[in-house]
Amino acid sequence: MSDLRGSEKVIRWAKSGAPAPVDRLARPLRDLRISVMDRCNFRCPYCMPEDKYHKDFQFLKSSERLSFDEILRLAQLFARQGVRKLRITGGEPLLRQNLPDLVGDLSRIDGIDDVALTTNGVLLAQHAAALKAAGLARVTVSLDSLDEDVFVAMNGGRGNRERVLEGIREAISAGLTPLKVNCVVVRGVNDHTVLGLLEHFRGTGVIVRFIEYMDVGTINHWKLADTVPTRELLAAIGARWPLSPVGGNYHGEVASRYAYDDGQGEIGFISSVSAPFCGSCTRARLSSDGQLFTCLFANRGTDLKLPLRSGASDDELRAMIAGVWEHRDDRYSELRAGLRGDASKVEMYYIGG
């Protein structure tokens, strides 16, 4: 067991049911993103490029991933420490068999108010109804362009645009709303298709959110010049459709919200590069093999699977989680410009976005 298993103070807290822990910057633990699958059926160049994640690449074996029972047990422990929202991610989470069973269990955890899922949408049409029936509240679809050539280029030649759109329609029909579409904008690659994406979804209730291209992981060879800052997108979109800012839904919301002045819905911007929001980050991430990460840009995690499978009690696991969170001081995006030295970071496919 690592030294982050907890100090005597943390162990006393875990057994006493004291208030949930906060990190060194006074940020509580409120959200947990659970990766259920390290594999993906896309090969997006900024996440899982084909030349590295080829047909012979060794992904995790089934036995190396957390089982649904293990995920459920950990999620229950996180909920007892203040987590209120769960998001299921990948890789591509819909590649995990019987996922609605896990959703049903997670949605019944005391204290959990919201269970959502992020997917590339290719398999969504066939699973949307079952996921909703199991208790899934909302879904976010990653879709970087509706231009056919750009769509293909940005997913590595995999997938089918029409199947993604069908998945969105089926998810809306099933009631997985408000549905959000996340678009990573890369300069010179898909920035010229932004207005077309918005045109398609305006007035449908779908909320399109633009994510600044950022240096997640180490294999995307990120350069600041490739990032289209939010202010630039706002100017281009606002020139076509006037926008007005909208207040946030809750503390720690990552997207800044804007509504169309003509009443045709809203859009959002996730500006991790140009306007970091580390100060309000309440998210932890659990990889499919049980590593706990406290930042999207972390270079290492804490193994929960080994103690879990070695017979650790709930109190011991809760103390370990609390210890990790109380030691947390991550604010990578705020420090990005001044960081030097080791640039190694966990890859996005491994812990989800």
C-alpha atoms as one frame of an Amber mdcrd trajectory, in Angstrom:
protein
   0.000   0.000   0.000   1.358   3.462  -0.852   2.013   6.208   1.687  -1.094
   7.917   0.297  -3.162   5.290   2.027  -3.651   8.008   4.570  -2.339   9.624
   7.694  -3.858   8.833  11.078  -5.925  11.982  10.628  -7.378  10.709   7.362
  -8.076   7.259   8.765  -9.912   8.803  11.733 -11.904  10.901   9.265 -12.830
   7.844   7.189 -14.133   5.973  10.208 -15.948   8.885  11.761 -17.955   9.982
   8.734 -16.530  13.505   9.047 -17.086  16.088   6.276 -15.765  15.251   2.843
 -12.099  16.081   2.187 -10.841  19.126   0.328  -7.539  19.483  -1.483  -4.705
  21.910  -0.729  -6.475  24.622  -2.717  -9.745  24.118  -0.786 -11.442  22.328
  -3.702 -13.951  19.636  -2.704 -14.350  16.302  -4.485 -17.654  16.419  -6.364
 -17.239  14.664  -9.731 -15.816  11.290 -10.722 -15.081  10.308 -14.308 -14.920
   6.550 -14.716 -13.166   5.044 -17.720 -14.594   1.599 -18.394 -12.580   0.822
 -21.547  -9.115   1.709 -22.821  -9.932   0.642 -26.395 -11.609   2.813 -29.018
 -13.068   2.231 -32.482 -11.682   5.605 -33.693  -8.066   6.621 -34.220  -8.235
  10.371 -33.727  -4.757  11.831 -34.409  -4.843  14.002 -31.269  -5.756  11.085
 -29.012  -5.062   7.604 -30.452  -3.080   7.948 -33.705  -3.064   4.847 -35.873
   0.726   4.684 -36.118   0.986   4.127 -32.366  -2.284   2.334 -31.595  -2.097
  -0.153 -34.464  -3.698  -3.589 -34.778  -0.890  -5.205 -32.776  -0.943  -2.706
 -29.909  -1.406  -4.415 -26.550  -4.403  -2.933 -24.790  -5.486  -4.130 -21.350
  -6.729  -7.672 -20.918 -10.233  -8.072 -19.561  -8.863  -9.295 -16.241  -6.752
  -6.142 -15.932  -9.774  -3.849 -16.109 -11.933  -3.219 -13.086 -15.027  -5.395
 -13.006 -18.449  -3.802 -12.702 -18.611  -4.900  -9.073 -15.253  -3.231  -8.377
 -16.308  -0.035 -10.132 -19.537   0.004  -8.157 -17.761  -0.477  -4.844 -15.331
   2.360  -5.550 -18.102   4.638  -6.815 -20.024   4.047  -3.582 -16.942   5.024
  -1.578 -16.468   8.169  -3.647 -20.125   9.062  -3.117 -19.626   8.826   0.657
 -16.872  11.419   0.284 -18.922  14.003  -1.523 -19.046  12.905  -5.157 -22.432
  13.747  -6.660 -21.855  13.306 -10.385 -20.511  10.334 -12.296 -19.481  10.350
 -15.945 -18.682   7.146 -17.826 -15.870   7.516 -20.347 -13.309   5.527 -22.321
 -11.646   4.982 -24.738 -15.034   4.309 -26.189 -17.278   3.204 -23.306 -19.915
   1.591 -25.534 -17.363  -1.084 -26.450 -17.762  -2.417 -22.902 -20.312  -5.230
 -22.936 -23.440  -4.959 -20.792 -22.775  -1.311 -19.950 -26.452  -0.638 -19.071
 -26.037  -3.051 -16.145 -23.303  -0.844 -14.690 -25.321   2.315 -15.360 -28.258
   0.843 -13.462 -26.112   0.061 -10.430 -24.380   3.451 -10.437 -27.641   5.362
 -10.769 -28.946   3.752  -7.567 -26.038   4.817  -5.362 -27.153   6.988  -2.462
 -25.996  10.557  -2.986 -25.408  10.322  -6.733 -27.532  12.933  -8.510 -26.382
  12.463 -12.086 -24.907   9.712 -14.265 -23.779  10.766 -17.734 -21.744   9.264
 -20.557 -19.319  10.538 -23.204 -19.129   8.621 -26.494 -18.080   9.038 -30.114
 -21.661   8.112 -31.003 -21.083   5.347 -33.544 -22.688   2.689 -31.334 -25.117
   5.003 -29.573 -28.220   4.331 -31.651 -28.356   0.673 -30.640 -27.773   1.357
 -26.944 -29.562   4.652 -26.241 -32.909   3.228 -25.139 -31.352   0.613 -22.850
 -29.022   3.166 -21.278 -31.911   5.526 -20.563 -34.003   2.714 -19.102 -31.094
   1.763 -16.848 -30.875   5.254 -15.399 -28.468   7.219 -17.592 -29.410  10.895
 -17.452 -27.445  12.544 -20.232 -24.994  11.866 -23.024 -22.232  13.883 -24.652
 -21.146  13.004 -28.192 -17.675  13.856 -29.470 -18.075  15.183 -33.024 -15.339
  17.376 -34.476 -16.925  18.167 -37.851 -19.860  17.386 -40.117 -17.744  17.883
 -43.233 -17.244  14.332 -44.508 -13.565  14.693 -45.402 -12.709  16.479 -42.169
 -14.749  13.996 -40.121 -12.810  11.084 -41.608  -9.446  12.797 -41.169 -10.121
  13.621 -37.530 -11.158  10.099 -36.526  -8.336   8.355 -38.334 -10.461   6.951
 -41.149 -12.790   5.117 -38.774 -16.466   5.504 -38.061 -19.383   6.830 -40.066
 -20.810  10.332 -39.818 -24.375   9.214 -40.512 -24.212   6.597 -37.760 -23.108
   9.298 -35.316 -26.017  11.516 -36.341 -28.379   8.555 -36.039 -27.032   7.935
 -32.554 -27.725  11.546 -31.609 -31.288  11.294 -32.897 -31.916   8.040 -31.023
 -30.453   9.451 -27.816 -32.744  12.478 -28.020 -35.704  10.230 -28.764 -34.825
   8.126 -25.700 -34.756  11.231 -23.512 -31.010  11.497 -22.933 -31.193  15.254
 -22.903 -29.990  17.914 -22.943 -27.589  16.248 -25.362 -24.227  17.933 -25.827
 -21.846  17.728 -28.776 -18.175  18.323 -27.995 -15.961  19.614 -30.793 -12.183
  19.920 -30.412 -11.111  22.785 -32.660  -7.682  22.520 -34.297  -6.419  25.430
 -36.361  -6.126  24.628 -40.042  -7.862  21.274 -39.609 -11.527  21.790 -38.702
 -11.869  25.441 -37.672 -13.388  26.283 -41.070 -16.272  23.840 -40.402 -17.407
  25.299 -37.071 -20.259  27.348 -38.516 -21.567  24.359 -40.460 -21.685  22.277
 -37.278 -23.635  25.009 -35.506 -25.988  25.486 -38.451 -26.932  21.807 -38.298
 -27.798  21.808 -34.596 -29.275  25.292 -34.128 -32.850  25.079 -32.917 -32.679
  21.343 -32.133 -31.953  21.584 -28.398 -28.491  20.082 -28.892 -25.801  22.136
 -27.131 -22.588  22.342 -29.150 -19.477  23.000 -27.071 -16.112  23.954 -28.525
 -12.999  22.696 -26.746  -9.694  24.453 -27.189  -7.139  21.991 -28.550  -4.760
  21.296 -25.680  -1.703  19.315 -24.657  -3.373  16.264 -23.162  -0.904  13.375
 -23.180   2.403  13.464 -25.034   1.683  11.976 -28.449  -0.311  14.727 -30.151
   2.727  17.038 -30.563   0.625  19.975 -29.401   1.709  23.505 -30.238   0.011
  26.652 -28.978  -0.297  27.883 -32.557  -2.681  24.968 -33.247  -5.148  26.196
 -30.621  -7.993  28.451 -31.711  -8.757  30.538 -28.605 -12.344  30.990 -27.513
 -12.310  34.737 -28.154 -11.544  34.081 -31.828 -14.354  31.544 -32.170 -16.771
  33.817 -30.339 -16.027  36.664 -32.741 -16.557  34.487 -35.817 -19.750  32.884
 -34.530 -21.148  36.127 -33.144 -20.694  37.806 -36.511 -23.026  35.194 -37.993
 -25.446  34.746 -35.095 -25.386  37.323 -32.272 -24.781  35.742 -28.861 -25.251
  36.761 -25.234 -23.526  35.194 -22.203 -25.555  32.969 -19.901 -24.843  32.291
 -16.235 -23.404  28.965 -15.148 -25.562  26.041 -14.066 -23.400  25.197 -11.043
 -20.082  25.968  -9.372 -17.212  24.293 -11.206 -18.941  24.086 -14.584 -16.174
  23.847 -17.165 -17.975  25.493 -20.086 -18.791  29.163 -20.465 -22.315  29.407
 -21.889 -23.778  31.646 -24.589 -27.295  31.818 -25.976 -28.323  32.778 -29.494
 -30.084  36.131 -29.383 -32.729  34.765 -31.758 -33.741  32.055 -29.270 -32.353
  29.083 -31.203 -30.563  27.524 -28.255 -27.161  27.809 -26.625 -23.533  26.893
 -27.203 -20.546  26.532 -24.903 -16.793  26.997 -24.811 -14.264  24.995 -22.808
 -11.207  27.219 -22.662  -8.569  25.272 -20.773  -5.724  27.004 -22.620  -6.825
  30.642 -22.861  -8.914  30.834 -19.673  -7.948  28.005 -17.272 -10.504  26.979
 -14.668  -8.273  24.955 -12.353  -9.409  26.948  -9.337 -12.897  25.469  -9.474
 -11.978  21.934 -10.590 -13.678  19.281  -8.453 -13.041  16.280 -10.736 -11.197
  13.032 -10.142 -10.636  10.361 -12.785 -10.554   6.584 -12.466  -8.893   4.625
 -15.257 -10.262   1.311 -16.456  -7.473  -0.523 -14.606  -8.125   1.269 -11.331
  -5.653   4.158 -11.304  -6.928   7.293  -9.576  -5.873  10.571 -11.241  -6.486
  14.030  -9.821  -5.870  15.975 -13.051  -6.385  15.465 -16.771  -2.729  16.441
 -17.230  -1.292  14.203 -14.505   1.799  12.116 -15.147   0.961   9.409 -12.639
  -1.951   7.976 -10.711  -2.561   6.043  -7.514  -3.360   2.346  -7.803  -6.692
   1.461  -6.199  -7.035  -1.909  -7.897  -4.218  -3.622  -5.991  -5.550  -2.797
  -2.503  -9.084  -3.452  -3.725  -8.121  -6.962  -4.859  -5.875  -7.531  -1.847
  -8.696  -7.345   0.651  -8.611  -3.710   1.746 -11.627  -2.714   3.815 -13.984
   0.100   2.845 -12.475   2.283   5.560  -8.971   1.659   4.231  -9.996   2.451
   0.668 -11.862   5.579   1.755  -8.803   6.727   3.698  -6.627   6.128   0.664
  -8.925   8.149  -1.601  -9.153  10.951   0.945  -5.379  11.005   1.317  -4.891
  11.355  -2.417  -7.391  14.191  -2.613  -6.045  16.052   0.420  -2.554  15.978
  -1.112  -3.871  17.349  -4.409  -2.499  20.700  -5.600  -2.896  20.279  -9.382
  -3.368  23.373 -11.503  -1.527  22.480 -14.673  -3.476  24.716 -17.043  -2.796
  27.782 -14.919   0.935  26.983 -14.870   1.279  25.665 -18.440   3.222  28.597
 -19.864   5.913  28.440 -17.188   6.395  24.687 -16.947   9.700  23.180 -17.989
  11.392  19.815 -17.745   9.549  16.480 -17.816   6.522  16.850 -20.053   5.246
  13.286 -19.702   1.501  13.071 -19.085  -1.069  10.316 -19.086  -2.738   9.849
 -22.474  -6.331  11.006 -22.822  -7.693   7.695 -24.150  -6.565   6.069 -20.904
  -8.550   8.286 -18.512 -11.153   9.957 -20.711 -11.497  13.659 -21.481
